[in-house]
Amino acid sequence: MLTIRNRTGLHGSIAVPGDKSISHRSVMLGAISEGTTRVRGFLKSADCLATIDCFRKLGVDIRELPGDPKIFPGMAADEPMTVIRGAGLRGLRAPDGVLLDAKNSGTTVRLLSGILAGQNFISCLTGDSSLRKRPMGRIIRPLEYMGIMAASEAGNGCVPLRIFGGHPRPIRYESRIASAQVKSCVLLAGLYADGPTFYTEPYLSRNHTELMLSAFGGNLKVRKKTDSDAVTTILYPGTVLTGQNVTVPGDISSAAYFLAAGLIVPGSAVTLKNVGINETRDGMLRVIRAMGGDVSILNIHMEGREPAADITVRYTPELRGTEIGGSLIPALIDEIPAIAVIAACAKGRTVIRDAAELKVKETNRLEAISAALASMGIDVEESDDGMTITGGRLRGAPIDPKGDHRIAMAFSIAGLVSRGPVVITDEGCVDVSYPDFYRDLRSLSGE
């Protein structure tokens, strides 16, 4: 249980931890590549460590070694790097009667399922009580179209999920949702097919898998339909993936809470260093500008194939409500809890729509955000796929994040500007993505 109280003047700069999505993928692609992959900036959160644990059980040698400036210029010896000695596309081995435990990580289950589809053994993925409620039918269906049996052992479309590996067929798959996890599952399974795999989504979801696959030697093309926002990714199999040196930029989803804090806490000026600004992830920056927020993007550069930059935000007393929906949603889906807190401090109404995907995260985030804002005195109306937030004055309240790291962090930021304290009843859940969140928050407060 943690109490957050009103304060003013957050100042300073921090380097937020490595991008969770990119960290997961660096281990997965390193594991099925030939040769060695070295990763700088790997996020050592509970979710990403679950991915490492699964691949170790599949026979992959993964270890943490001292930094090497010959490999990563400017890297200090006391800065660790994660080293993966690849087993090749079909070199994984069946775990010895051991379930592959993804803990709370939906990314681990959905992406790893695509890789396991191409192995010559049966495997079983499971997770914690929260993960066992999250829908996996969205990957079961395309895998079955590819000729791979993926069976939900409880018969409810959730984990435990048994994957009967084999030889996936090439398919043309049209998804009704823009989900990077579903897309990645199908593309990774497509590596083992004997022809091209076509994956079409209504909007472009985050594209870290495509960028990293290309860097490792994969053969992909992306086509955008001229008469709609739909995008088709084509993966051609038959190439050998080769280990790479990967630098992971800071996670914009983790930076989101400090971006919010800098905007709404009076007298603040906060800089986030080396944050990934991939165009499929920069939706929050677009929303901040639409709300009139004072934000600057500096020192734009590339970390491999991923763009990154330093981002500075300053207190903006005249934030205004905006509308968020359509193709913008995939670019900020994980940032909506933080955006909702900004909206609660803005003038007028903020309308969020097309965000039904929030219902199947670690908790039903639409419900959790609405309940938390209402308990803090904000007028909020929940809809089937979003919410309408009318800005006002936040008051203190107890907040139960229901085990959801993003709810805990977002409403910790709300506590900085509330009348009365905010009590987070389960602050430890932030370990899923940002174990040092509260330490970094204290550093900006001068504590």
C-alpha positions as CSV (number, residue, x, y, z in Angstrom):
1,M,0.0,0.0,0.0
2,L,1.4,3.4,-1.1
3,T,0.2,6.9,-0.4
4,I,0.7,9.6,-3.0
5,R,0.3,13.3,-2.0
6,N,-0.1,16.5,-3.9
7,R,3.1,18.3,-4.9
8,T,4.5,20.9,-7.3
9,G,7.6,21.3,-9.4
10,L,8.8,18.0,-10.9
11,H,12.2,18.6,-12.4
12,G,15.0,16.7,-14.0
13,S,15.6,14.0,-16.6
14,I,15.4,10.3,-16.4
15,A,16.1,7.4,-18.7
16,V,13.0,5.2,-18.7
17,P,13.6,1.4,-18.9
18,G,13.9,-0.4,-22.2
19,D,10.9,-1.0,-24.5
20,K,9.0,-4.0,-23.3
21,S,7.8,-5.0,-26.8
22,I,11.3,-4.8,-28.3
23,S,12.9,-6.6,-25.3
24,H,10.5,-9.5,-25.8
25,R,11.2,-9.7,-29.5
26,S,15.0,-9.4,-29.1
27,V,15.1,-12.6,-27.1
28,M,12.6,-14.5,-29.3
29,L,14.3,-13.7,-32.6
30,G,17.7,-14.2,-31.0
31,A,16.6,-17.6,-29.8
32,I,15.6,-18.8,-33.3
33,S,18.5,-17.2,-35.1
34,E,21.9,-18.6,-36.1
35,G,24.8,-17.2,-34.0
36,T,24.8,-14.8,-31.1
37,T,22.5,-11.9,-30.3
38,R,23.6,-9.3,-27.8
39,V,21.0,-6.9,-26.3
40,R,21.8,-3.6,-24.6
41,G,19.0,-2.0,-22.6
42,F,16.9,-5.2,-22.1
43,L,14.0,-4.6,-19.8
44,K,14.4,-6.8,-16.7
45,S,10.7,-6.7,-15.8
46,A,8.6,-9.6,-14.7
47,D,7.0,-10.0,-18.2
48,C,10.3,-10.0,-20.1
49,L,12.0,-12.3,-17.6
50,A,9.1,-14.7,-18.2
51,T,10.0,-14.8,-21.9
52,I,13.7,-15.6,-21.0
53,D,12.6,-18.3,-18.6
54,C,10.4,-20.0,-21.3
55,F,13.3,-20.0,-23.8
56,R,15.7,-21.4,-21.3
57,K,13.3,-24.3,-20.8
58,L,13.3,-24.7,-24.6
59,G,17.1,-25.2,-24.5
60,V,18.4,-21.7,-25.4
61,D,21.5,-20.4,-23.7
62,I,20.6,-16.9,-22.4
63,R,22.8,-15.1,-19.9
64,E,23.7,-11.7,-18.6
65,L,27.3,-10.5,-19.2
66,P,29.2,-7.4,-18.5
67,G,28.9,-4.6,-21.1
68,D,31.4,-4.5,-23.9
69,P,32.2,-1.0,-25.5
70,K,33.7,-2.8,-28.5
71,I,30.3,-4.2,-29.3
72,F,28.2,-1.2,-28.1
73,P,30.3,2.0,-28.2
74,G,30.0,4.0,-25.0
75,M,28.8,1.0,-23.0
76,A,30.2,0.8,-19.5
77,A,31.5,-2.5,-18.2
78,D,29.1,-2.4,-15.3
79,E,26.1,-2.0,-17.7
80,P,24.9,-5.5,-18.3
81,M,24.0,-6.9,-21.7
82,T,21.8,-9.9,-22.4
83,V,23.4,-12.5,-24.6
84,I,21.4,-15.1,-26.5
85,R,23.1,-18.0,-28.3
86,G,20.7,-18.9,-31.0
87,A,19.4,-22.4,-31.6
88,G,18.2,-21.8,-35.2
89,L,14.6,-21.9,-36.5
90,R,14.0,-25.5,-35.7
91,G,16.6,-25.9,-32.9
92,L,14.4,-25.5,-29.9
93,R,13.9,-28.7,-27.8
94,A,10.8,-29.9,-25.9
95,P,10.8,-28.9,-22.3
96,D,11.2,-32.0,-20.0
97,G,7.7,-32.3,-18.9
98,V,7.7,-28.7,-17.8
99,L,4.9,-26.2,-18.5
100,L,6.1,-23.0,-20.1
101,D,4.9,-20.4,-17.6
102,A,4.4,-16.9,-19.1
103,K,3.4,-15.5,-15.7
104,N,1.3,-12.4,-16.5
105,S,2.7,-11.9,-20.0
106,G,0.2,-12.1,-22.9
107,T,3.0,-11.1,-25.3
108,T,5.0,-14.1,-24.3
109,V,2.1,-16.5,-24.9
110,R,0.9,-15.0,-28.2
111,L,4.3,-14.6,-29.9
112,L,5.8,-17.8,-28.6
113,S,2.8,-19.7,-29.8
114,G,3.8,-18.7,-33.4
115,I,7.3,-20.0,-32.9
116,L,6.2,-23.2,-31.2
117,A,3.8,-23.9,-34.2
118,G,6.9,-24.6,-36.3
119,Q,8.7,-27.0,-33.9
120,N,8.5,-30.8,-34.0
121,F,7.1,-31.3,-30.5
122,I,4.1,-30.6,-28.3
123,S,4.3,-27.8,-25.8
124,C,2.0,-26.2,-23.2
125,L,1.9,-22.6,-22.3
126,T,0.3,-21.4,-19.1
127,G,0.3,-18.3,-16.9
128,D,-1.0,-16.7,-13.7
129,S,-4.7,-16.3,-12.7
130,S,-5.0,-13.0,-14.6
131,L,-3.4,-14.4,-17.8
132,R,-5.7,-17.4,-17.6
133,K,-8.6,-15.1,-18.2
134,R,-7.3,-13.3,-21.3
135,P,-8.5,-14.4,-24.7
136,M,-6.3,-16.6,-26.9
137,G,-8.9,-17.5,-29.5
138,R,-7.5,-14.6,-31.6
139,I,-4.3,-16.7,-32.1
140,I,-5.9,-20.2,-32.0
141,R,-8.0,-19.4,-35.1
142,P,-5.2,-18.3,-37.4
143,L,-2.9,-21.1,-36.2
144,E,-5.7,-23.7,-37.0
145,Y,-6.0,-22.1,-40.4
146,M,-2.3,-22.8,-40.8
147,G,-3.0,-26.5,-39.9
148,I,-1.6,-26.3,-36.4
149,M,-3.7,-27.6,-33.5
150,A,-3.7,-25.1,-30.6
151,A,-6.0,-26.4,-27.9
152,S,-7.2,-24.5,-24.8
153,E,-7.1,-27.2,-22.1
154,A,-10.0,-25.6,-20.2
155,G,-12.0,-25.3,-23.4
156,N,-12.5,-21.5,-22.8
157,G,-10.1,-20.1,-25.3
158,C,-7.6,-19.2,-22.7
159,V,-4.3,-20.7,-21.3
160,P,-3.3,-23.4,-20.5
161,L,-2.7,-23.7,-24.3
162,R,-1.3,-26.8,-25.8
163,I,0.5,-26.3,-29.1
164,F,1.0,-29.3,-31.4
165,G,4.0,-28.2,-33.5
166,G,4.5,-29.2,-37.1
167,H,4.5,-27.6,-40.5
168,P,2.3,-24.5,-40.7
169,R,0.6,-23.8,-44.1
170,P,0.9,-20.4,-45.8
171,I,-2.3,-18.4,-45.4
172,R,-4.0,-15.2,-46.3
173,Y,-5.5,-13.9,-43.0
174,E,-7.6,-10.9,-42.5
175,S,-7.9,-9.8,-38.9
176,R,-10.8,-7.7,-37.6
177,I,-8.6,-6.1,-35.0
178,A,-5.3,-4.2,-35.2
179,S,-3.3,-6.3,-32.8
180,A,0.5,-6.5,-33.0
181,Q,0.5,-9.7,-30.9
182,V,-1.8,-11.6,-33.3
183,K,0.1,-10.3,-36.3
184,S,3.4,-11.3,-34.8
185,C,2.1,-14.8,-33.9
186,V,1.0,-15.4,-37.5
187,L,4.2,-13.9,-39.0
188,L,6.4,-16.0,-36.7
189,A,4.5,-19.1,-37.6
190,G,4.9,-18.1,-41.3
191,L,8.7,-18.5,-40.9
192,Y,8.1,-22.2,-41.0
193,A,5.6,-22.3,-43.9
194,D,6.5,-23.4,-47.4
195,G,5.1,-20.3,-49.1
196,P,4.3,-16.6,-48.3
197,T,2.0,-15.6,-45.5
198,F,-0.3,-12.6,-45.9
199,Y,-1.6,-10.8,-42.9
200,T,-4.1,-7.9,-43.3
201,E,-5.2,-5.7,-40.4
202,P,-7.7,-2.8,-40.4
203,Y,-5.0,-0.3,-39.2
204,L,-1.3,-0.6,-38.9
205,S,-0.5,-1.9,-35.4
206,R,2.9,-1.6,-33.8
207,N,5.5,-3.0,-36.2
208,H,8.5,-3.9,-34.0
209,T,8.3,-7.6,-35.1
210,E,8.5,-6.6,-38.8
211,L,11.4,-4.2,-38.2
212,M,13.4,-6.7,-36.1
213,L,12.7,-9.6,-38.4
214,S,14.0,-7.5,-41.3
215,A,17.1,-6.7,-39.3
216,F,17.7,-10.4,-38.5
217,G,17.5,-11.2,-42.2
218,G,13.8,-11.9,-42.7
219,N,12.1,-11.2,-46.0
220,L,8.9,-9.0,-45.6
221,K,6.9,-6.5,-47.5
222,V,4.2,-4.1,-46.3
223,R,1.4,-3.0,-48.6
224,K,-1.2,-0.3,-47.7
225,K,-4.6,-0.4,-49.4
226,T,-5.2,2.8,-51.4
227,D,-8.9,2.9,-50.5
228,S,-8.7,2.3,-46.7
229,D,-6.4,2.3,-43.7
230,A,-6.0,-1.5,-44.0
231,V,-2.4,-2.8,-44.2
232,T,-1.1,-6.2,-45.5
233,T,2.2,-7.6,-44.3
234,I,3.7,-10.4,-46.5
235,L,6.3,-12.7,-45.0
236,Y,8.3,-14.9,-47.4
237,P,9.9,-17.9,-45.7
238,G,13.2,-19.6,-46.6
239,T,15.7,-17.1,-45.2
240,V,18.1,-17.8,-42.4
241,L,17.8,-15.5,-39.4
242,T,21.2,-14.3,-38.1
243,G,22.0,-13.0,-34.6
244,Q,22.3,-9.2,-34.2
245,N,23.5,-6.6,-31.8
246,V,20.3,-4.8,-30.5
247,T,20.0,-1.6,-28.6
248,V,16.6,-1.2,-27.0
249,P,15.3,2.4,-26.8
250,G,13.3,3.6,-23.8
251,D,9.7,2.5,-23.7
252,I,7.2,5.3,-24.6
253,S,4.6,3.4,-22.6
254,S,6.7,3.8,-19.5
255,A,7.5,7.4,-20.4
256,A,3.8,8.1,-20.7
257,Y,3.3,8.5,-16.9
258,F,6.1,11.1,-16.6
259,L,4.8,12.9,-19.7
260,A,1.4,13.2,-18.0
261,A,3.0,14.3,-14.7
262,G,5.1,17.0,-16.4
263,L,2.0,18.4,-18.1
264,I,-0.4,18.5,-15.1
265,V,1.9,19.1,-12.1
266,P,2.3,22.9,-11.6
267,G,5.8,24.2,-12.2
268,S,7.2,21.1,-13.8
269,A,9.7,20.5,-16.6
270,V,10.6,16.9,-17.3
271,T,12.9,15.3,-19.9
272,L,12.7,11.6,-20.8
273,K,15.9,10.4,-22.5
274,N,16.3,8.1,-25.5
275,V,12.6,7.2,-25.8
276,G,11.4,5.2,-28.8
277,I,9.2,7.3,-31.1
278,N,8.2,4.6,-33.7
279,E,5.3,6.0,-35.7
280,T,3.2,3.0,-34.6
281,R,3.7,4.0,-31.0
282,D,3.7,7.8,-30.9
283,G,0.0,8.4,-30.6
284,M,0.3,9.9,-27.1
285,L,2.6,12.6,-28.4
286,R,0.0,13.4,-31.1
287,V,-2.7,13.6,-28.4
288,I,-0.6,15.9,-26.2
289,R,-0.2,18.3,-29.1
290,A,-3.9,18.1,-29.8
291,M,-4.6,19.0,-26.2
292,G,-2.3,22.0,-26.4
293,G,0.4,20.5,-24.3
294,D,4.0,21.9,-24.2
295,V,6.1,19.1,-25.6
296,S,9.4,19.2,-27.5
297,I,11.1,16.3,-29.4
298,L,14.9,16.7,-29.4
299,N,18.0,14.7,-30.5
300,I,16.1,12.4,-32.9
301,H,18.3,9.4,-33.8
302,M,18.1,5.8,-34.8
303,E,18.6,2.8,-32.5
304,G,19.0,0.1,-35.2
305,R,15.8,0.4,-37.2
306,E,13.9,2.1,-34.4
307,P,13.7,5.9,-34.1
308,A,14.3,7.4,-30.7
309,A,14.6,10.9,-29.2
310,D,14.6,12.9,-26.0
311,I,11.2,14.3,-25.0
312,T,10.7,17.3,-22.8
313,V,7.3,18.3,-21.4
314,R,6.4,21.4,-19.3
315,Y,3.4,22.2,-17.1
316,T,0.5,23.4,-19.3
317,P,-2.3,25.0,-17.4
318,E,-4.6,25.3,-20.4
319,L,-4.9,21.7,-21.6
320,R,-8.1,21.1,-23.6
321,G,-10.2,18.0,-24.3
322,T,-9.9,16.2,-27.6
323,E,-11.3,13.2,-29.5
324,I,-9.3,10.0,-29.8
325,G,-10.3,7.1,-32.0
326,G,-9.9,5.2,-35.3
327,S,-6.4,4.5,-36.6
328,L,-4.9,6.5,-33.7
329,I,-5.9,3.9,-31.1
330,P,-3.3,1.2,-32.0
331,A,-0.6,3.8,-31.6
332,L,-1.5,4.6,-28.0
333,I,-3.5,1.7,-26.6
334,D,-1.2,1.1,-23.6
335,E,-1.0,4.8,-22.9
336,I,-4.8,5.4,-22.5
337,P,-4.7,5.1,-18.6
338,A,-2.1,8.0,-18.6
339,I,-4.1,9.9,-21.2
340,A,-7.2,9.6,-19.1
341,V,-5.5,11.2,-16.2
342,I,-4.4,14.1,-18.4
343,A,-8.0,14.4,-19.7
344,A,-9.3,14.6,-16.1
345,C,-7.2,17.8,-15.7
346,A,-8.1,19.4,-19.0
347,K,-10.8,21.8,-19.8
348,G,-13.8,20.4,-21.6
349,R,-14.5,16.8,-22.7
350,T,-12.2,14.1,-24.0
351,V,-13.9,11.4,-26.0
352,I,-12.1,8.0,-26.4
353,R,-13.7,5.5,-28.8
354,D,-12.7,2.4,-30.8
355,A,-10.8,1.1,-27.7
356,A,-12.7,-2.0,-26.8
357,E,-9.3,-3.8,-26.8
358,L,-8.8,-2.3,-23.3
359,K,-11.4,-4.8,-22.0
360,V,-9.0,-7.7,-22.5
361,K,-5.8,-6.4,-21.0
362,E,-4.5,-7.4,-17.5
363,T,-7.9,-6.2,-16.3
364,N,-10.8,-4.5,-18.0
365,R,-9.1,-1.2,-18.3
366,L,-12.2,0.7,-19.5
367,E,-14.0,-0.3,-16.4
368,A,-10.9,0.2,-14.1
369,I,-10.2,3.7,-15.5
370,S,-13.8,4.8,-15.3
371,A,-14.2,3.5,-11.7
372,A,-11.0,5.2,-10.5
373,L,-11.8,8.5,-12.1
374,A,-15.3,8.5,-10.7
375,S,-14.0,7.7,-7.2
376,M,-11.7,10.8,-7.6
377,G,-14.7,13.1,-8.4
378,I,-14.4,13.2,-12.2
379,D,-17.4,13.0,-14.5
380,V,-16.8,10.0,-16.7
381,E,-19.2,8.1,-18.9
382,E,-18.1,4.6,-20.0
383,S,-19.3,3.2,-23.4
384,D,-18.9,-0.1,-25.1
385,D,-15.6,0.9,-26.7
386,G,-14.4,3.9,-24.8
387,M,-15.3,6.7,-22.5
388,T,-16.1,10.4,-22.3
389,I,-14.1,12.3,-19.6
390,T,-15.1,15.8,-18.5
391,G,-12.2,17.6,-16.9
392,G,-12.5,18.8,-13.3
393,R,-10.6,18.7,-10.0
394,L,-9.3,15.4,-8.8
395,R,-9.9,14.4,-5.1
396,G,-8.0,11.8,-3.2
397,A,-9.3,8.2,-3.0
398,P,-8.1,4.7,-2.5
399,I,-7.3,3.0,-5.8
400,D,-7.2,-0.7,-6.3
401,P,-5.4,-1.3,-9.6
402,K,-6.6,-5.0,-9.6
403,G,-3.1,-6.2,-10.4
404,D,-2.8,-3.9,-13.5
405,H,0.6,-2.1,-13.6
406,R,-0.7,0.6,-15.9
407,I,-3.6,1.5,-13.7
408,A,-1.3,1.7,-10.7
409,M,1.2,4.0,-12.4
410,A,-1.4,6.3,-14.0
411,F,-3.3,6.9,-10.8
412,S,-0.1,7.4,-8.9
413,I,0.4,10.4,-11.2
414,A,-3.2,11.5,-10.5
415,G,-2.3,11.6,-6.8
416,L,0.3,14.3,-7.5
417,V,-2.5,16.8,-8.3
418,S,-5.4,15.6,-6.2
419,R,-7.0,17.3,-3.2
420,G,-6.2,14.7,-0.6
421,P,-4.0,11.6,-0.8
422,V,-4.3,8.8,-3.3
423,V,-3.7,5.3,-1.8
424,I,-2.5,2.7,-4.3
425,T,-3.4,-0.6,-2.7
426,D,-1.1,-2.8,-4.7
427,E,1.9,-0.8,-5.9
428,G,4.0,-3.9,-6.4
429,C,2.2,-4.8,-9.6
430,V,4.3,-2.2,-11.4
431,D,7.1,-4.8,-11.5
432,V,5.4,-6.2,-14.6
433,S,6.8,-3.4,-16.8
434,Y,8.6,-0.8,-14.6
435,P,10.2,-2.1,-11.4
436,D,11.9,1.3,-10.6
437,F,8.8,3.5,-11.3
438,Y,8.4,4.8,-7.8
439,R,12.2,5.4,-7.4
440,D,12.2,7.5,-10.6
441,L,9.1,9.4,-9.6
442,R,10.8,10.3,-6.3
443,S,13.9,11.5,-8.1
444,L,11.9,14.0,-10.1
445,S,10.3,15.2,-6.8
446,G,13.8,15.9,-5.4
447,E,13.4,13.2,-2.8
